[in-house]
């Protein structure tokens, strides 16, 4: 000991004089991160929900899987990105150390482990803005496309040559045929189903409709259909075929006109499309001319995420942050009322009372405004018609209301709940806030896809133009559009189309 300072190595029983100075080595950066305590106030933003869990999965197994995937993807700034994992029989929650790591971990959705593709997303308690993300199969496939030597460095690789079940094709693209992680982008909701139609008949009907109208070259485009009374779901084999099938909306089948659209589980960007009358009148080329970007690739449909072409970026692009509207005390509800409802004063009053009663469960309601049509039937209406505007006393009321209506449907359409600018509300100006263009994010990692046309004010689909020939139960002949008096159809009161009848 020299000058009161310990020299050499002190053993476990060495005495250190009072006031002596002992030099301790600075902790390694990753140890400092591991020892830091996350802010409890941000836990809601640091938690992720994990579904489709394999039986018997342990907390430690899930934690290690997430940490390995984060490190392989470059999302972790050192070990210890996962605080803990809490597994049950069917689902789990994973707590990450930082808000940024949790946001990046959304890209692990669809990772393959113990024979299952895990579903990873925000928990119901999350009230923040939507976070853009891709899926793990697409992310890994693009990374391997950029550098094939990385194939063995990623966890979550499914067997049989698949990368997390998204295969890299010989052309360098990513195949999504039958990919479970893209199912919500390959599925359509079908409402107003007639009685007595089986799943096999519906599948044949849709496939033949797309083939006869030239939307697809062959009718073998569906994986399966599931009929449940007055509605059904159709799962297509590819995302491209699914996008094109949106143009069948309004097709007659027996005594019904089918309502075809996205299911409520769809969380992607809207895709422009026509309807059955337009498909018959315009054909595929005419639809493409009228609706530019009618059939975008999966990468543009997925919310806020772009996997850019190799020629543009040389590899995978990180998710593009999507702008979110600032919270306000006003919430705009969409897809809850129809023109028929609004033209009936008594019905409209009843709806207003029902909405007020329901919204009061979320907070103190100051006013409810439902714009009504001022024109006769068949005339153009203001874009605010079909919207409902609810004014709360505080922003917390709108936050609660948006959470309460999340996932609800009305007439087969997902109910929308968007913040509405308070300045417009005070001025008495009512528009469809979804059509107000938001400023793009200040910095992006890849080209932003071209803006999609705004969604219609209500009902889920644009109003069809006057048909060039009456709606029909069969299909028009291929080639030039037939004249109005020569429509090829069986009429709405016919039985199944002839091509569906066994010979």
C-alpha positions in Angstrom: 0.0 0.0 0.0 1.4 3.3 -1.1 0.1 6.7 0.0 -3.3 5.3 1.1 -3.9 3.8 -2.4 -4.2 0.1 -2.9 -1.5 -1.2 -5.1 -1.5 -4.6 -6.7 -4.4 -7.0 -6.5 -6.4 -7.0 -3.3 -7.6 -10.3 -2.1 -11.0 -11.0 -0.6 -9.7 -10.3 3.0 -7.5 -7.3 2.1 -8.1 -4.2 4.2 -8.7 -0.9 2.4 -8.0 2.2 4.5 -10.9 4.6 5.0 -10.9 7.2 2.2 -8.7 5.2 -0.1 -9.3 5.5 -3.8 -9.9 2.3 -5.8 -9.9 2.4 -9.6 -12.7 0.3 -11.1 -12.7 -0.5 -14.8 -15.6 1.1 -16.8 -18.3 -1.4 -17.6 -18.6 -2.6 -21.1 -21.3 -0.7 -23.2 -23.4 -3.8 -23.6 -23.3 -4.5 -19.8 -24.4 -1.0 -19.1 -27.3 -1.5 -21.4 -28.3 -4.8 -19.8 -28.0 -3.2 -16.3 -30.1 -0.2 -17.2 -33.7 -0.4 -16.1 -36.4 0.3 -18.8 -38.8 3.1 -18.1 -42.0 1.6 -16.7 -44.1 4.4 -18.3 -43.2 3.1 -21.8 -44.0 -0.6 -21.1 -47.1 -0.4 -23.3 -44.9 0.6 -26.2 -42.2 -2.0 -25.4 -44.6 -5.0 -25.3 -45.5 -7.1 -28.3 -48.1 -9.8 -28.6 -47.2 -13.3 -30.0 -49.9 -15.6 -31.3 -50.1 -19.0 -33.0 -47.8 -20.4 -30.3 -46.6 -23.9 -30.5 -47.5 -26.1 -27.6 -45.0 -26.4 -24.8 -42.9 -23.3 -25.7 -41.0 -22.0 -22.7 -40.4 -18.4 -21.8 -36.6 -18.7 -22.2 -37.0 -20.3 -25.6 -39.1 -17.5 -27.0 -36.7 -14.9 -25.4 -33.7 -16.5 -27.0 -35.4 -16.8 -30.4 -36.3 -13.1 -30.4 -32.8 -12.0 -29.3 -31.2 -14.1 -32.1 -33.5 -12.8 -34.7 -32.9 -9.2 -33.6 -29.2 -9.6 -33.7 -29.2 -11.4 -37.1 -31.4 -8.6 -38.6 -29.3 -5.8 -37.1 -32.1 -4.5 -35.0 -30.3 -4.9 -31.6 -27.5 -2.6 -30.5 -26.0 -5.4 -28.3 -27.2 -8.4 -26.2 -30.1 -8.1 -23.9 -32.7 -6.5 -26.3 -35.4 -8.7 -24.7 -36.3 -8.0 -21.0 -38.6 -11.0 -20.6 -41.1 -13.3 -22.4 -44.3 -14.5 -20.8 -45.8 -17.6 -22.5 -49.2 -19.2 -22.1 -50.6 -22.2 -24.0 -51.9 -20.2 -27.0 -50.2 -16.7 -26.9 -47.3 -14.8 -25.2 -46.0 -11.3 -24.6 -42.5 -10.2 -25.1 -41.1 -7.1 -23.4 -38.2 -5.3 -25.2 -35.7 -3.0 -23.6 -36.5 0.1 -25.7 -39.4 1.4 -27.7 -37.3 1.4 -30.9 -36.4 -2.3 -30.5 -40.0 -3.2 -30.0 -40.9 -1.3 -33.2 -38.2 -3.1 -35.1 -39.3 -6.4 -33.7 -42.6 -6.1 -35.5 -40.7 -7.3 -38.5 -40.3 -10.7 -36.8 -43.9 -11.4 -37.7 -44.1 -14.8 -39.4 -40.9 -16.2 -37.9 -40.9 -20.1 -38.0 -40.3 -22.0 -34.8 -41.2 -25.4 -33.5 -43.4 -26.1 -36.6 -45.4 -22.8 -36.3 -45.3 -19.4 -37.9 -45.5 -17.0 -35.0 -47.8 -14.0 -35.3 -46.2 -10.9 -33.8 -47.9 -7.6 -33.4 -49.0 -4.8 -31.0 -51.1 -5.8 -28.0 -54.6 -4.5 -27.5 -53.4 -2.1 -24.8 -51.3 -0.2 -27.4 -52.8 3.2 -28.2 -50.0 4.7 -30.3 -50.0 5.3 -34.0 -49.6 2.4 -36.4 -46.0 1.2 -36.8 -44.9 0.2 -40.4 -43.3 -3.2 -40.6 -42.7 -6.0 -43.1 -42.9 -9.8 -42.3 -39.9 -11.9 -41.3 -40.1 -14.2 -44.4 -40.0 -11.2 -46.8 -37.3 -9.4 -44.8 -35.1 -12.5 -44.7 -35.7 -13.4 -48.3 -34.7 -9.9 -49.4 -31.5 -10.0 -47.2 -30.5 -13.4 -48.7 -31.2 -12.1 -52.2 -28.8 -9.3 -51.4 -26.2 -11.7 -49.9 -26.8 -15.4 -50.4 -24.0 -16.2 -47.9 -26.4 -15.0 -45.1 -28.8 -17.9 -45.5 -27.5 -19.9 -42.5 -27.3 -16.8 -40.2 -31.0 -16.2 -39.7 -33.3 -18.1 -37.3 -36.8 -18.9 -38.4 -36.0 -20.9 -41.5 -38.8 -23.2 -42.5 -37.9 -26.6 -44.1 -38.1 -27.6 -47.8 -36.0 -24.7 -49.1 -38.2 -22.0 -47.8 -37.0 -19.0 -45.9 -39.5 -18.6 -43.1 -41.9 -19.9 -45.8 -41.3 -17.2 -48.3 -39.3 -18.8 -51.1 -36.8 -16.8 -53.2 -37.6 -17.6 -56.8 -35.2 -18.2 -59.6 -36.0 -14.7 -61.0 -34.9 -13.2 -57.7 -38.4 -12.3 -56.5 -40.3 -13.6 -53.5 -43.1 -16.1 -54.0 -46.1 -15.8 -51.8 -48.2 -18.7 -53.1 -49.9 -20.2 -50.2 -47.7 -18.3 -47.7 -49.6 -18.3 -44.3 -48.0 -15.0 -43.4 -49.6 -13.3 -46.4 -53.0 -14.9 -45.9 -54.7 -11.7 -44.9 -53.5 -10.1 -48.1 -54.8 -13.1 -50.1 -58.3 -13.3 -48.6 -61.5 -11.5 -49.6 -64.8 -11.1 -47.7 -68.0 -12.0 -49.7 -71.3 -10.7 -48.4 -75.0 -11.0 -49.5 -74.6 -14.6 -50.4 -77.7 -16.4 -51.7 -79.0 -19.4 -50.0 -77.9 -22.9 -51.0 -74.5 -22.2 -52.5 -71.8 -24.5 -51.4 -68.1 -23.7 -51.0 -67.2 -25.7 -54.0 -69.8 -23.9 -56.2 -68.6 -20.5 -55.0 -65.0 -21.4 -55.7 -65.8 -22.5 -59.2 -68.0 -19.5 -59.8 -65.4 -17.0 -58.8 -62.6 -18.7 -60.7 -64.7 -18.9 -63.9 -65.8 -15.3 -63.6 -62.2 -14.1 -63.5 -61.2 -16.3 -66.4 -64.1 -15.5 -68.6 -63.6 -11.7 -68.1 -59.9 -11.9 -68.8 -58.8 -10.9 -65.3 -56.7 -14.1 -65.1 -55.7 -16.6 -67.8 -57.0 -19.7 -66.0 -59.8 -20.2 -63.4 -57.4 -22.1 -61.1 -56.7 -19.1 -58.9 -58.4 -19.9 -55.6 -57.0 -22.0 -52.7 -60.3 -22.4 -51.0 -63.6 -20.8 -50.1 -65.5 -21.0 -46.8 -69.3 -20.3 -46.9 -71.0 -19.4 -43.7 -74.7 -18.6 -44.3 -75.0 -15.1 -45.8 -71.3 -14.5 -46.1 -68.1 -16.3 -47.1 -64.4 -15.9 -47.4 -62.3 -16.7 -50.5 -58.6 -17.4 -50.1 -56.7 -16.9 -53.4 -53.3 -18.5 -54.3 -51.5 -15.2 -54.9 -51.8 -11.6 -53.8 -52.0 -10.5 -57.5 -55.1 -12.7 -58.1 -56.7 -11.3 -54.9 -56.2 -7.7 -56.0 -57.8 -8.5 -59.4 -60.8 -10.3 -57.8 -61.8 -7.0 -56.1 -63.1 -6.1 -59.6 -65.9 -8.7 -59.2 -67.7 -6.6 -56.6 -71.4 -6.5 -57.4 -71.4 -9.7 -59.6 -74.9 -11.3 -59.7 -75.3 -14.9 -58.4 -78.8 -16.3 -58.4 -81.0 -13.5 -56.9 -78.2 -11.7 -55.1 -75.4 -9.3 -56.0 -72.3 -10.3 -54.1 -70.5 -7.7 -52.0 -66.8 -8.4 -52.4 -64.1 -6.6 -50.5 -61.3 -6.8 -48.0 -61.9 -8.6 -44.6 -61.6 -6.7 -41.4 -58.3 -8.4 -40.7 -56.8 -6.6 -43.7 -54.4 -3.9 -42.5 -52.7 -2.9 -45.7 -52.8 0.0 -48.0 -56.0 0.4 -50.1 -55.8 -0.9 -53.7 -57.8 0.9 -56.4 -60.2 -1.3 -58.4 -63.5 -1.3 -60.3 -66.7 -3.3 -60.0 -68.4 -6.0 -62.0 -70.2 -3.7 -64.4 -66.9 -1.9 -65.2 -65.1 -5.2 -65.6 -67.7 -6.4 -68.2 -67.7 -3.0 -70.0 -64.0 -2.1 -69.9 -62.1 -5.4 -69.7 -58.7 -5.8 -68.0 -56.9 -3.1 -70.1 -59.7 -0.6 -69.6 -59.6 -1.2 -65.8 -55.9 -0.7 -65.8 -56.3 2.6 -67.7 -59.0 3.8 -65.4 -57.4 2.6 -62.1 -53.6 3.1 -62.3 -51.8 0.9 -59.9 -54.8 -1.4 -59.7 -52.7 -4.5 -59.0 -49.7 -3.4 -56.9 -47.2 -6.0 -55.6 -47.5 -7.2 -52.0 -44.7 -4.9 -50.9 -46.8 -1.8 -51.8 -49.9 -3.2 -50.1 -48.3 -3.9 -46.8 -48.7 -0.9 -44.5 -45.7 1.5 -44.7 -43.3 -1.1 -46.0 -41.4 -1.3 -49.3 -39.1 -4.0 -50.4 -37.4 -2.1 -53.2 -36.1 -3.7 -56.4 -32.4 -4.6 -56.3 -31.8 -2.2 -59.1 -32.9 0.6 -56.9 -31.5 -0.3 -53.5 -29.3 -3.3 -54.0 -31.2 -5.1 -51.3 -33.9 -4.8 -48.7 -35.3 -1.4 -47.7 -36.1 -0.7 -44.1 -39.8 0.2 -43.3 -40.9 3.7 -44.3 -42.4 5.6 -41.4 -46.0 6.5 -42.1 -47.4 9.8 -41.0 -50.1 9.8 -38.3 -52.7 12.4 -37.6 -52.3 14.4 -34.4 -54.8 13.5 -31.7 -57.9 15.7 -31.3 -61.1 15.8 -29.3 -63.1 14.9 -32.5 -63.4 11.4 -33.9 -64.8 10.7 -37.4 -66.6 7.4 -37.7 -67.0 5.9 -41.1 -68.8 2.9 -42.6 -71.6 3.0 -40.0 -74.5 4.6 -41.9 -75.8 4.4 -45.5 -77.6 6.8 -47.7 -80.9 4.9 -47.2 -80.5 5.3 -43.4 -79.9 9.1 -43.8 -82.9 9.7 -46.0 -85.2 8.5 -43.3 -85.3 11.2 -40.6 -86.6 8.8 -37.9 -83.9 6.3 -38.6 -81.2 9.0 -38.6 -82.4 10.3 -35.2 -82.3 6.7 -33.8 -78.8 6.2 -35.1 -77.6 9.5 -33.6 -79.0 8.5 -30.2 -77.4 5.0 -30.4 -74.0 6.5 -31.3 -74.2 9.0 -28.5 -75.1 6.3 -26.0 -72.3 4.0 -27.3 -69.7 6.8 -27.4 -70.5 8.0 -23.8 -68.9 4.7 -22.7 -65.6 6.2 -23.9 -65.9 9.6 -22.3 -68.0 12.7 -22.0 -69.7 13.5 -25.3 -70.3 17.2 -26.1 -72.0 16.7 -29.5 -72.7 14.2 -32.3 -73.1 15.4 -35.9 -74.3 13.3 -38.7 -74.3 15.2 -42.1 -77.4 14.3 -44.1 -77.9 14.3 -47.9 -79.4 17.6 -49.2 -80.2 16.2 -52.7 -82.6 13.8 -54.2 -81.9 10.1 -54.7 -79.5 9.5 -57.5 -77.8 12.9 -57.3 -74.2 13.5 -56.1 -73.8 13.9 -52.4 -71.3 15.6 -50.3 -68.3 13.5 -49.2 -69.1 14.0 -45.6 -72.4 12.1 -46.0 -72.0 8.7 -44.5 -69.6 10.0 -41.8 -70.4 10.6 -38.1 -68.5 13.2 -36.1 -68.3 12.9 -32.3 -66.9 15.7 -30.1 -65.5 14.6 -26.8 -64.6 16.8 -23.8 -61.0 15.5 -23.9 -58.6 13.7 -26.2 -58.7 10.7 -23.9 -62.3 10.2 -25.0 -61.3 9.9 -28.7 -58.5 7.5 -27.8 -60.9 5.3 -25.9 -63.5 5.5 -28.7 -60.9 4.5 -31.4 -59.9 1.5 -29.3 -63.6 0.5 -28.7 -64.5 0.4 -32.3 -61.3 -1.4 -33.4 -62.2 -4.6 -35.3 -66.0 -3.9 -35.5 -67.8 -4.3 -38.8 -71.0 -2.9 -40.2 -72.6 -4.6 -43.3 -69.4 -6.4 -43.9 -67.3 -3.2 -43.8 -64.7 -2.3 -41.2 -65.8 0.6 -39.1 -63.2 3.4 -39.3 -62.3 5.8 -36.5 -60.0 8.7 -37.3 -58.9 11.9 -35.5 -60.7 14.9 -37.0 -59.0 18.4 -37.0 -60.6 20.6 -34.3 -60.2 23.8 -36.4 -62.3 22.3 -39.2 -64.9 21.1 -36.7 -65.2 24.6 -35.1 -65.6 26.2 -38.6 -68.4 23.7 -39.3 -66.5 22.2 -42.2 -67.1 18.5 -42.6 -65.1 16.4 -45.1 -63.8 12.8 -45.2 -60.6 13.2 -43.2 -59.2 10.1 -44.9 -59.0 12.1 -48.1 -56.8 14.8 -46.6 -53.3 14.1 -47.8 -50.7 13.8 -45.1 -47.2 15.2 -45.5 -44.7 12.4 -46.1 -42.2 11.4 -43.4 -39.1 13.6 -43.4 -36.7 10.7 -44.1 -37.2 7.4 -45.9 -35.0 4.4 -46.7 -36.7 3.5 -49.9 -38.9 5.1 -52.6 -42.4 5.7 -51.4 -45.0 3.9 -53.5 -47.3 6.2 -55.6 -50.3 7.5 -53.5 -53.4 5.4 -53.8 -56.7 7.0 -54.7 -58.8 7.9 -51.6 -61.2 5.5 -50.3 -64.9 6.3 -51.0 -66.9 8.2 -48.3 -68.8 5.1 -47.2 -69.8 1.6 -48.2 -66.3 0.3 -49.0 -66.6 0.7 -52.8 -67.0 3.5 -55.3 -70.5 3.9 -56.8 -70.7 1.9 -60.0 -71.2 3.9 -63.3 -74.3 3.2 -65.4 -73.8 -0.3 -66.8 -73.5 -0.7 -70.6 -75.7 -3.7 -70.3 -77.9 -5.0 -67.4 -76.2 -7.0 -64.6 -76.2 -10.6 -65.3 -75.6 -14.0 -63.7 -73.3 -15.4 -66.4 -70.3 -13.8 -68.1 -69.7 -11.7 -71.2 -67.9 -13.2 -74.1 -64.2 -12.5 -74.4 -63.2 -9.8 -76.8 -64.9 -6.4 -77.6 -67.6 -5.2 -75.3 -71.1 -6.4 -76.5 -73.8 -4.0 -77.3 -76.4 -3.2 -74.6 -79.1 -5.3 -76.4 -76.8 -8.3 -76.7 -75.7 -8.9 -73.1 -74.8 -12.4 -72.5 -76.4 -13.3 -69.3 -79.1 -15.5 -67.7 -80.8 -12.8 -65.6 -81.2 -12.4 -61.9 -84.0 -14.9 -61.5 -82.0 -17.8 -63.1 -80.6 -20.7 -61.3 -76.9 -21.5 -61.3 -75.1 -20.4 -64.6 -75.0 -23.1 -67.3 -71.3 -23.7 -67.0 -71.8 -24.7 -63.4 -74.4 -27.3 -64.3 -73.1 -30.9 -64.6 -73.7 -32.2 -68.1 
